[in-house]
């Protein structure tokens, strides 16, 4: 993500990996949704920040 040539690819890959992590985590260990500071709740903010970064990557 640090280099301009690969930043768009890296951000898309991060979004896809986050989504896969969310799906597999829900299927394999659904109790993680119950934890108040659990990883399933934190991943949403990471996905939003990746989406925002992807939206402005061409403007930087």
mmCIF file of the N, C-alpha and C atoms, coordinates in Angstrom:
data_MODEL
# 
_entry.id   MODEL 
# 
loop_
_atom_site.group_PDB 
_atom_site.id 
_atom_site.type_symbol 
_atom_site.label_atom_id 
_atom_site.label_alt_id 
_atom_site.label_comp_id 
_atom_site.label_asym_id 
_atom_site.label_entity_id 
_atom_site.label_seq_id 
_atom_site.pdbx_PDB_ins_code 
_atom_site.Cartn_x 
_atom_site.Cartn_y 
_atom_site.Cartn_z 
_atom_site.occupancy 
_atom_site.B_iso_or_equiv 
_atom_site.pdbx_formal_charge 
_atom_site.auth_seq_id 
_atom_site.auth_comp_id 
_atom_site.auth_asym_id 
_atom_site.auth_atom_id 
_atom_site.pdbx_PDB_model_num 
ATOM 1   N N  . UNK A 1 1  ? 0.817   -1.197  0.000  1.00 0.00 ? 1  UNK A N  1 
ATOM 2   C CA . UNK A 1 1  ? 0.000   0.000   0.000  1.00 0.00 ? 1  UNK A CA 1 
ATOM 3   C C  . UNK A 1 1  ? 0.857   1.256   0.000  1.00 0.00 ? 1  UNK A C  1 
ATOM 4   N N  . UNK A 1 2  ? 2.114   1.098   0.301  1.00 0.00 ? 2  UNK A N  1 
ATOM 5   C CA . UNK A 1 2  ? 2.982   2.260   0.426  1.00 0.00 ? 2  UNK A CA 1 
ATOM 6   C C  . UNK A 1 2  ? 3.465   2.790   -0.918 1.00 0.00 ? 2  UNK A C  1 
ATOM 7   N N  . UNK A 1 3  ? 3.450   1.973   -1.936 1.00 0.00 ? 3  UNK A N  1 
ATOM 8   C CA . UNK A 1 3  ? 3.937   2.398   -3.236 1.00 0.00 ? 3  UNK A CA 1 
ATOM 9   C C  . UNK A 1 3  ? 2.769   2.640   -4.185 1.00 0.00 ? 3  UNK A C  1 
ATOM 10  N N  . UNK A 1 4  ? 2.865   3.689   -4.949 1.00 0.00 ? 4  UNK A N  1 
ATOM 11  C CA . UNK A 1 4  ? 1.764   4.097   -5.819 1.00 0.00 ? 4  UNK A CA 1 
ATOM 12  C C  . UNK A 1 4  ? 1.385   3.022   -6.839 1.00 0.00 ? 4  UNK A C  1 
ATOM 13  N N  . UNK A 1 5  ? 2.363   2.324   -7.383 1.00 0.00 ? 5  UNK A N  1 
ATOM 14  C CA . UNK A 1 5  ? 2.072   1.314   -8.405 1.00 0.00 ? 5  UNK A CA 1 
ATOM 15  C C  . UNK A 1 5  ? 1.198   0.181   -7.876 1.00 0.00 ? 5  UNK A C  1 
ATOM 16  N N  . UNK A 1 6  ? 1.442   -0.228  -6.650 1.00 0.00 ? 6  UNK A N  1 
ATOM 17  C CA . UNK A 1 6  ? 0.755   -1.400  -6.110 1.00 0.00 ? 6  UNK A CA 1 
ATOM 18  C C  . UNK A 1 6  ? -0.315  -1.053  -5.081 1.00 0.00 ? 6  UNK A C  1 
ATOM 19  N N  . UNK A 1 7  ? -0.551  0.216   -4.824 1.00 0.00 ? 7  UNK A N  1 
ATOM 20  C CA . UNK A 1 7  ? -1.487  0.575   -3.751 1.00 0.00 ? 7  UNK A CA 1 
ATOM 21  C C  . UNK A 1 7  ? -2.924  0.155   -4.058 1.00 0.00 ? 7  UNK A C  1 
ATOM 22  N N  . UNK A 1 8  ? -3.377  0.343   -5.276 1.00 0.00 ? 8  UNK A N  1 
ATOM 23  C CA . UNK A 1 8  ? -4.755  -0.025  -5.622 1.00 0.00 ? 8  UNK A CA 1 
ATOM 24  C C  . UNK A 1 8  ? -4.951  -1.540  -5.514 1.00 0.00 ? 8  UNK A C  1 
ATOM 25  N N  . UNK A 1 9  ? -4.002  -2.301  -6.010 1.00 0.00 ? 9  UNK A N  1 
ATOM 26  C CA . UNK A 1 9  ? -4.076  -3.764  -5.923 1.00 0.00 ? 9  UNK A CA 1 
ATOM 27  C C  . UNK A 1 9  ? -4.047  -4.227  -4.472 1.00 0.00 ? 9  UNK A C  1 
ATOM 28  N N  . UNK A 1 10 ? -3.196  -3.611  -3.675 1.00 0.00 ? 10 UNK A N  1 
ATOM 29  C CA . UNK A 1 10 ? -3.084  -3.994  -2.269 1.00 0.00 ? 10 UNK A CA 1 
ATOM 30  C C  . UNK A 1 10 ? -4.356  -3.657  -1.495 1.00 0.00 ? 10 UNK A C  1 
ATOM 31  N N  . UNK A 1 11 ? -4.978  -2.542  -1.786 1.00 0.00 ? 11 UNK A N  1 
ATOM 32  C CA . UNK A 1 11 ? -6.214  -2.169  -1.097 1.00 0.00 ? 11 UNK A CA 1 
ATOM 33  C C  . UNK A 1 11 ? -7.370  -3.098  -1.480 1.00 0.00 ? 11 UNK A C  1 
ATOM 34  N N  . UNK A 1 12 ? -7.446  -3.450  -2.744 1.00 0.00 ? 12 UNK A N  1 
ATOM 35  C CA . UNK A 1 12 ? -8.479  -4.397  -3.175 1.00 0.00 ? 12 UNK A CA 1 
ATOM 36  C C  . UNK A 1 12 ? -8.248  -5.758  -2.518 1.00 0.00 ? 12 UNK A C  1 
ATOM 37  N N  . UNK A 1 13 ? -6.991  -6.193  -2.470 1.00 0.00 ? 13 UNK A N  1 
ATOM 38  C CA . UNK A 1 13 ? -6.664  -7.465  -1.829 1.00 0.00 ? 13 UNK A CA 1 
ATOM 39  C C  . UNK A 1 13 ? -6.997  -7.426  -0.341 1.00 0.00 ? 13 UNK A C  1 
ATOM 40  N N  . UNK A 1 14 ? -6.748  -6.301  0.313  1.00 0.00 ? 14 UNK A N  1 
ATOM 41  C CA . UNK A 1 14 ? -7.069  -6.174  1.731  1.00 0.00 ? 14 UNK A CA 1 
ATOM 42  C C  . UNK A 1 14 ? -8.577  -6.251  1.963  1.00 0.00 ? 14 UNK A C  1 
ATOM 43  N N  . UNK A 1 15 ? -9.346  -5.638  1.084  1.00 0.00 ? 15 UNK A N  1 
ATOM 44  C CA . UNK A 1 15 ? -10.809 -5.719  1.211  1.00 0.00 ? 15 UNK A CA 1 
ATOM 45  C C  . UNK A 1 15 ? -11.310 -7.148  1.003  1.00 0.00 ? 15 UNK A C  1 
ATOM 46  N N  . UNK A 1 16 ? -10.771 -7.817  0.016  1.00 0.00 ? 16 UNK A N  1 
ATOM 47  C CA . UNK A 1 16 ? -11.187 -9.198  -0.246 1.00 0.00 ? 16 UNK A CA 1 
ATOM 48  C C  . UNK A 1 16 ? -10.796 -10.111 0.914  1.00 0.00 ? 16 UNK A C  1 
ATOM 49  N N  . UNK A 1 17 ? -9.569  -9.964  1.408  1.00 0.00 ? 17 UNK A N  1 
ATOM 50  C CA . UNK A 1 17 ? -9.128  -10.785 2.538  1.00 0.00 ? 17 UNK A CA 1 
ATOM 51  C C  . UNK A 1 17 ? -9.942  -10.511 3.799  1.00 0.00 ? 17 UNK A C  1 
ATOM 52  N N  . UNK A 1 18 ? -10.302 -9.257  4.022  1.00 0.00 ? 18 UNK A N  1 
ATOM 53  C CA . UNK A 1 18 ? -11.129 -8.928  5.183  1.00 0.00 ? 18 UNK A CA 1 
ATOM 54  C C  . UNK A 1 18 ? -12.506 -9.570  5.075  1.00 0.00 ? 18 UNK A C  1 
ATOM 55  N N  . UNK A 1 19 ? -13.065 -9.540  3.876  1.00 0.00 ? 19 UNK A N  1 
ATOM 56  C CA . UNK A 1 19 ? -14.376 -10.141 3.656  1.00 0.00 ? 19 UNK A CA 1 
ATOM 57  C C  . UNK A 1 19 ? -14.318 -11.657 3.845  1.00 0.00 ? 19 UNK A C  1 
ATOM 58  N N  . UNK A 1 20 ? -13.271 -12.287 3.323  1.00 0.00 ? 20 UNK A N  1 
ATOM 59  C CA . UNK A 1 20 ? -13.096 -13.737 3.499  1.00 0.00 ? 20 UNK A CA 1 
ATOM 60  C C  . UNK A 1 20 ? -12.915 -14.077 4.975  1.00 0.00 ? 20 UNK A C  1 
ATOM 61  N N  . UNK A 1 21 ? -12.130 -13.273 5.689  1.00 0.00 ? 21 UNK A N  1 
ATOM 62  C CA . UNK A 1 21 ? -11.935 -13.461 7.123  1.00 0.00 ? 21 UNK A CA 1 
ATOM 63  C C  . UNK A 1 21 ? -13.266 -13.375 7.866  1.00 0.00 ? 21 UNK A C  1 
ATOM 64  N N  . UNK A 1 22 ? -14.082 -12.421 7.474  1.00 0.00 ? 22 UNK A N  1 
ATOM 65  C CA . UNK A 1 22 ? -15.388 -12.246 8.098  1.00 0.00 ? 22 UNK A CA 1 
ATOM 66  C C  . UNK A 1 22 ? -16.293 -13.447 7.859  1.00 0.00 ? 22 UNK A C  1 
ATOM 67  N N  . UNK A 1 23 ? -16.348 -13.928 6.636  1.00 0.00 ? 23 UNK A N  1 
ATOM 68  C CA . UNK A 1 23 ? -17.192 -15.082 6.297  1.00 0.00 ? 23 UNK A CA 1 
ATOM 69  C C  . UNK A 1 23 ? -16.700 -16.345 6.987  1.00 0.00 ? 23 UNK A C  1 
ATOM 70  N N  . UNK A 1 24 ? -15.408 -16.637 6.865  1.00 0.00 ? 24 UNK A N  1 
ATOM 71  C CA . UNK A 1 24 ? -14.876 -17.856 7.484  1.00 0.00 ? 24 UNK A CA 1 
ATOM 72  C C  . UNK A 1 24 ? -14.960 -17.810 9.007  1.00 0.00 ? 24 UNK A C  1 
ATOM 73  N N  . UNK A 1 25 ? -14.712 -16.659 9.581  1.00 0.00 ? 25 UNK A N  1 
ATOM 74  C CA . UNK A 1 25 ? -14.827 -16.521 11.029 1.00 0.00 ? 25 UNK A CA 1 
ATOM 75  C C  . UNK A 1 25 ? -16.251 -16.727 11.517 1.00 0.00 ? 25 UNK A C  1 
ATOM 76  N N  . UNK A 1 26 ? -17.204 -16.249 10.752 1.00 0.00 ? 26 UNK A N  1 
ATOM 77  C CA . UNK A 1 26 ? -18.607 -16.433 11.114 1.00 0.00 ? 26 UNK A CA 1 
ATOM 78  C C  . UNK A 1 26 ? -19.010 -17.899 11.028 1.00 0.00 ? 26 UNK A C  1 
ATOM 79  N N  . UNK A 1 27 ? -18.514 -18.581 10.022 1.00 0.00 ? 27 UNK A N  1 
ATOM 80  C CA . UNK A 1 27 ? -18.870 -19.995 9.841  1.00 0.00 ? 27 UNK A CA 1 
ATOM 81  C C  . UNK A 1 27 ? -18.167 -20.876 10.875 1.00 0.00 ? 27 UNK A C  1 
ATOM 82  N N  . UNK A 1 28 ? -16.881 -20.656 11.068 1.00 0.00 ? 28 UNK A N  1 
ATOM 83  C CA . UNK A 1 28 ? -16.091 -21.543 11.921 1.00 0.00 ? 28 UNK A CA 1 
ATOM 84  C C  . UNK A 1 28 ? -16.205 -21.237 13.414 1.00 0.00 ? 28 UNK A C  1 
ATOM 85  N N  . UNK A 1 29 ? -16.234 -19.951 13.777 1.00 0.00 ? 29 UNK A N  1 
ATOM 86  C CA . UNK A 1 29 ? -16.270 -19.566 15.196 1.00 0.00 ? 29 UNK A CA 1 
ATOM 87  C C  . UNK A 1 29 ? -17.303 -18.451 15.394 1.00 0.00 ? 29 UNK A C  1 
ATOM 88  N N  . UNK A 1 30 ? -18.585 -18.758 15.344 1.00 0.00 ? 30 UNK A N  1 
ATOM 89  C CA . UNK A 1 30 ? -19.604 -17.706 15.431 1.00 0.00 ? 30 UNK A CA 1 
ATOM 90  C C  . UNK A 1 30 ? -19.668 -17.017 16.795 1.00 0.00 ? 30 UNK A C  1 
ATOM 91  N N  . UNK A 1 31 ? -19.099 -17.619 17.828 1.00 0.00 ? 31 UNK A N  1 
ATOM 92  C CA . UNK A 1 31 ? -19.152 -16.994 19.148 1.00 0.00 ? 31 UNK A CA 1 
ATOM 93  C C  . UNK A 1 31 ? -18.333 -15.706 19.233 1.00 0.00 ? 31 UNK A C  1 
ATOM 94  N N  . UNK A 1 32 ? -17.473 -15.468 18.247 1.00 0.00 ? 32 UNK A N  1 
ATOM 95  C CA . UNK A 1 32 ? -16.681 -14.235 18.244 1.00 0.00 ? 32 UNK A CA 1 
ATOM 96  C C  . UNK A 1 32 ? -17.536 -12.985 18.065 1.00 0.00 ? 32 UNK A C  1 
ATOM 97  N N  . UNK A 1 33 ? -18.748 -13.143 17.534 1.00 0.00 ? 33 UNK A N  1 
ATOM 98  C CA . UNK A 1 33 ? -19.653 -12.000 17.382 1.00 0.00 ? 33 UNK A CA 1 
ATOM 99  C C  . UNK A 1 33 ? -20.180 -11.522 18.729 1.00 0.00 ? 33 UNK A C  1 
ATOM 100 N N  . UNK A 1 34 ? -20.191 -12.390 19.726 1.00 0.00 ? 34 UNK A N  1 
ATOM 101 C CA . UNK A 1 34 ? -20.747 -12.043 21.037 1.00 0.00 ? 34 UNK A CA 1 
ATOM 102 C C  . UNK A 1 34 ? -19.781 -11.182 21.851 1.00 0.00 ? 34 UNK A C  1 
ATOM 103 N N  . UNK A 1 35 ? -18.490 -11.385 21.660 1.00 0.00 ? 35 UNK A N  1 
ATOM 104 C CA . UNK A 1 35 ? -17.496 -10.656 22.434 1.00 0.00 ? 35 UNK A CA 1 
ATOM 105 C C  . UNK A 1 35 ? -17.580 -9.161  22.141 1.00 0.00 ? 35 UNK A C  1 
ATOM 106 N N  . UNK A 1 36 ? -17.626 -8.316  23.185 1.00 0.00 ? 36 UNK A N  1 
ATOM 107 C CA . UNK A 1 36 ? -17.784 -6.870  22.966 1.00 0.00 ? 36 UNK A CA 1 
ATOM 108 C C  . UNK A 1 36 ? -16.608 -6.232  22.221 1.00 0.00 ? 36 UNK A C  1 
ATOM 109 N N  . UNK A 1 37 ? -15.406 -6.717  22.428 1.00 0.00 ? 37 UNK A N  1 
ATOM 110 C CA . UNK A 1 37 ? -14.242 -6.184  21.719 1.00 0.00 ? 37 UNK A CA 1 
ATOM 111 C C  . UNK A 1 37 ? -13.669 -7.223  20.778 1.00 0.00 ? 37 UNK A C  1 
ATOM 112 N N  . UNK A 1 38 ? -14.534 -8.051  20.249 1.00 0.00 ? 38 UNK A N  1 
ATOM 113 C CA . UNK A 1 38 ? -14.123 -9.160  19.410 1.00 0.00 ? 38 UNK A CA 1 
ATOM 114 C C  . UNK A 1 38 ? -13.616 -8.745  18.047 1.00 0.00 ? 38 UNK A C  1 
ATOM 115 N N  . UNK A 1 39 ? -12.896 -9.633  17.399 1.00 0.00 ? 39 UNK A N  1 
ATOM 116 C CA . UNK A 1 39 ? -12.313 -9.321  16.094 1.00 0.00 ? 39 UNK A CA 1 
ATOM 117 C C  . UNK A 1 39 ? -13.347 -9.138  14.989 1.00 0.00 ? 39 UNK A C  1 
ATOM 118 N N  . UNK A 1 40 ? -14.514 -9.712  15.138 1.00 0.00 ? 40 UNK A N  1 
ATOM 119 C CA . UNK A 1 40 ? -15.529 -9.568  14.088 1.00 0.00 ? 40 UNK A CA 1 
ATOM 120 C C  . UNK A 1 40 ? -16.097 -8.152  14.049 1.00 0.00 ? 40 UNK A C  1 
ATOM 121 N N  . UNK A 1 41 ? -16.078 -7.467  15.169 1.00 0.00 ? 41 UNK A N  1 
ATOM 122 C CA . UNK A 1 41 ? -16.561 -6.084  15.184 1.00 0.00 ? 41 UNK A CA 1 
ATOM 123 C C  . UNK A 1 41 ? -15.496 -5.112  14.702 1.00 0.00 ? 41 UNK A C  1 
ATOM 124 N N  . UNK A 1 42 ? -14.239 -5.439  14.953 1.00 0.00 ? 42 UNK A N  1 
ATOM 125 C CA . UNK A 1 42 ? -13.148 -4.550  14.557 1.00 0.00 ? 42 UNK A CA 1 
ATOM 126 C C  . UNK A 1 42 ? -12.910 -4.564  13.054 1.00 0.00 ? 42 UNK A C  1 
ATOM 127 N N  . UNK A 1 43 ? -13.237 -5.638  12.408 1.00 0.00 ? 43 UNK A N  1 
ATOM 128 C CA . UNK A 1 43 ? -12.925 -5.760  10.983 1.00 0.00 ? 43 UNK A CA 1 
ATOM 129 C C  . UNK A 1 43 ? -13.751 -4.777  10.137 1.00 0.00 ? 43 UNK A C  1 
ATOM 130 N N  . UNK A 1 44 ? -14.921 -4.377  10.639 1.00 0.00 ? 44 UNK A N  1 
ATOM 131 C CA . UNK A 1 44 ? -15.752 -3.438  9.870  1.00 0.00 ? 44 UNK A CA 1 
ATOM 132 C C  . UNK A 1 44 ? -15.055 -2.092  9.696  1.00 0.00 ? 44 UNK A C  1 
ATOM 133 N N  . UNK A 1 45 ? -14.402 -1.595  10.743 1.00 0.00 ? 45 UNK A N  1 
ATOM 134 C CA . UNK A 1 45 ? -13.712 -0.313  10.621 1.00 0.00 ? 45 UNK A CA 1 
ATOM 135 C C  . UNK A 1 45 ? -12.517 -0.424  9.678  1.00 0.00 ? 45 UNK A C  1 
ATOM 136 N N  . UNK A 1 46 ? -11.844 -1.549  9.685  1.00 0.00 ? 46 UNK A N  1 
ATOM 137 C CA . UNK A 1 46 ? -10.727 -1.767  8.766  1.00 0.00 ? 46 UNK A CA 1 
ATOM 138 C C  . UNK A 1 46 ? -11.233 -1.777  7.323  1.00 0.00 ? 46 UNK A C  1 
ATOM 139 N N  . UNK A 1 47 ? -12.356 -2.418  7.088  1.00 0.00 ? 47 UNK A N  1 
ATOM 140 C CA . UNK A 1 47 ? -12.914 -2.471  5.740  1.00 0.00 ? 47 UNK A CA 1 
ATOM 141 C C  . UNK A 1 47 ? -13.351 -1.083  5.261  1.00 0.00 ? 47 UNK A C  1 
ATOM 142 N N  . UNK A 1 48 ? -13.923 -0.289  6.144  1.00 0.00 ? 48 UNK A N  1 
ATOM 143 C CA . UNK A 1 48 ? -14.332 1.074   5.775  1.00 0.00 ? 48 UNK A CA 1 
ATOM 144 C C  . UNK A 1 48 ? -13.110 1.924   5.443  1.00 0.00 ? 48 UNK A C  1 
ATOM 145 N N  . UNK A 1 49 ? -12.061 1.829   6.257  1.00 0.00 ? 49 UNK A N  1 
ATOM 146 C CA . UNK A 1 49 ? -10.850 2.610   5.983  1.00 0.00 ? 49 UNK A CA 1 
ATOM 147 C C  . UNK A 1 49 ? -10.181 2.173   4.684  1.00 0.00 ? 49 UNK A C  1 
ATOM 148 N N  . UNK A 1 50 ? -10.194 0.887   4.398  1.00 0.00 ? 50 UNK A N  1 
ATOM 149 C CA . UNK A 1 50 ? -9.657  0.414   3.115  1.00 0.00 ? 50 UNK A CA 1 
ATOM 150 C C  . UNK A 1 50 ? -10.490 0.949   1.959  1.00 0.00 ? 50 UNK A C  1 
ATOM 151 N N  . UNK A 1 51 ? -11.800 0.971   2.121  1.00 0.00 ? 51 UNK A N  1 
ATOM 152 C CA . UNK A 1 51 ? -12.673 1.503   1.071  1.00 0.00 ? 51 UNK A CA 1 
ATOM 153 C C  . UNK A 1 51 ? -12.451 2.984   0.827  1.00 0.00 ? 51 UNK A C  1 
ATOM 154 N N  . UNK A 1 52 ? -12.281 3.741   1.887  1.00 0.00 ? 52 UNK A N  1 
ATOM 155 C CA . UNK A 1 52 ? -12.014 5.178   1.747  1.00 0.00 ? 52 UNK A CA 1 
ATOM 156 C C  . UNK A 1 52 ? -10.656 5.391   1.086  1.00 0.00 ? 52 UNK A C  1 
ATOM 157 N N  . UNK A 1 53 ? -9.675  4.637   1.506  1.00 0.00 ? 53 UNK A N  1 
ATOM 158 C CA . UNK A 1 53 ? -8.346  4.754   0.893  1.00 0.00 ? 53 UNK A CA 1 
ATOM 159 C C  . UNK A 1 53 ? -8.385  4.387   -0.587 1.00 0.00 ? 53 UNK A C  1 
ATOM 160 N N  . UNK A 1 54 ? -9.159  3.386   -0.920 1.00 0.00 ? 54 UNK A N  1 
ATOM 161 C CA . UNK A 1 54 ? -9.302  2.983   -2.320 1.00 0.00 ? 54 UNK A CA 1 
ATOM 162 C C  . UNK A 1 54 ? -9.993  4.075   -3.137 1.00 0.00 ? 54 UNK A C  1 
ATOM 163 N N  . UNK A 1 55 ? -10.932 4.788   -2.510 1.00 0.00 ? 55 UNK A N  1 
ATOM 164 C CA . UNK A 1 55 ? -11.641 5.845   -3.229 1.00 0.00 ? 55 UNK A CA 1 
ATOM 165 C C  . UNK A 1 55 ? -10.750 7.061   -3.519 1.00 0.00 ? 55 UNK A C  1 
ATOM 166 N N  . UNK A 1 56 ? -9.778  7.311   -2.661 1.00 0.00 ? 56 UNK A N  1 
ATOM 167 C CA . UNK A 1 56 ? -8.941  8.506   -2.854 1.00 0.00 ? 56 UNK A CA 1 
ATOM 168 C C  . UNK A 1 56 ? -7.535  8.189   -3.355 1.00 0.00 ? 56 UNK A C  1 
ATOM 169 N N  . UNK A 1 57 ? -7.268  6.936   -3.695 1.00 0.00 ? 57 UNK A N  1 
ATOM 170 C CA . UNK A 1 57 ? -5.916  6.557   -4.099 1.00 0.00 ? 57 UNK A CA 1 
ATOM 171 C C  . UNK A 1 57 ? -5.467  7.275   -5.371 1.00 0.00 ? 57 UNK A C  1 
ATOM 172 N N  . UNK A 1 58 ? -6.367  7.580   -6.260 1.00 0.00 ? 58 UNK A N  1 
ATOM 173 C CA . UNK A 1 58 ? -5.998  8.266   -7.498 1.00 0.00 ? 58 UNK A CA 1 
ATOM 174 C C  . UNK A 1 58 ? -5.763  9.757   -7.294 1.00 0.00 ? 58 UNK A C  1 
ATOM 175 N N  . UNK A 1 59 ? -6.293  10.320  -6.218 1.00 0.00 ? 59 UNK A N  1 
ATOM 176 C CA . UNK A 1 59 ? -6.158  11.752  -5.955 1.00 0.00 ? 59 UNK A CA 1 
ATOM 177 C C  . UNK A 1 59 ? -4.864  12.127  -5.245 1.00 0.00 ? 59 UNK A C  1 
ATOM 178 N N  . UNK A 1 60 ? -4.173  11.159  -4.717 1.00 0.00 ? 60 UNK A N  1 
ATOM 179 C CA . UNK A 1 60 ? -2.966  11.508  -3.950 1.00 0.00 ? 60 UNK A CA 1 
ATOM 180 C C  . UNK A 1 60 ? -1.765  11.662  -4.822 1.00 0.00 ? 60 UNK A C  1 
# 
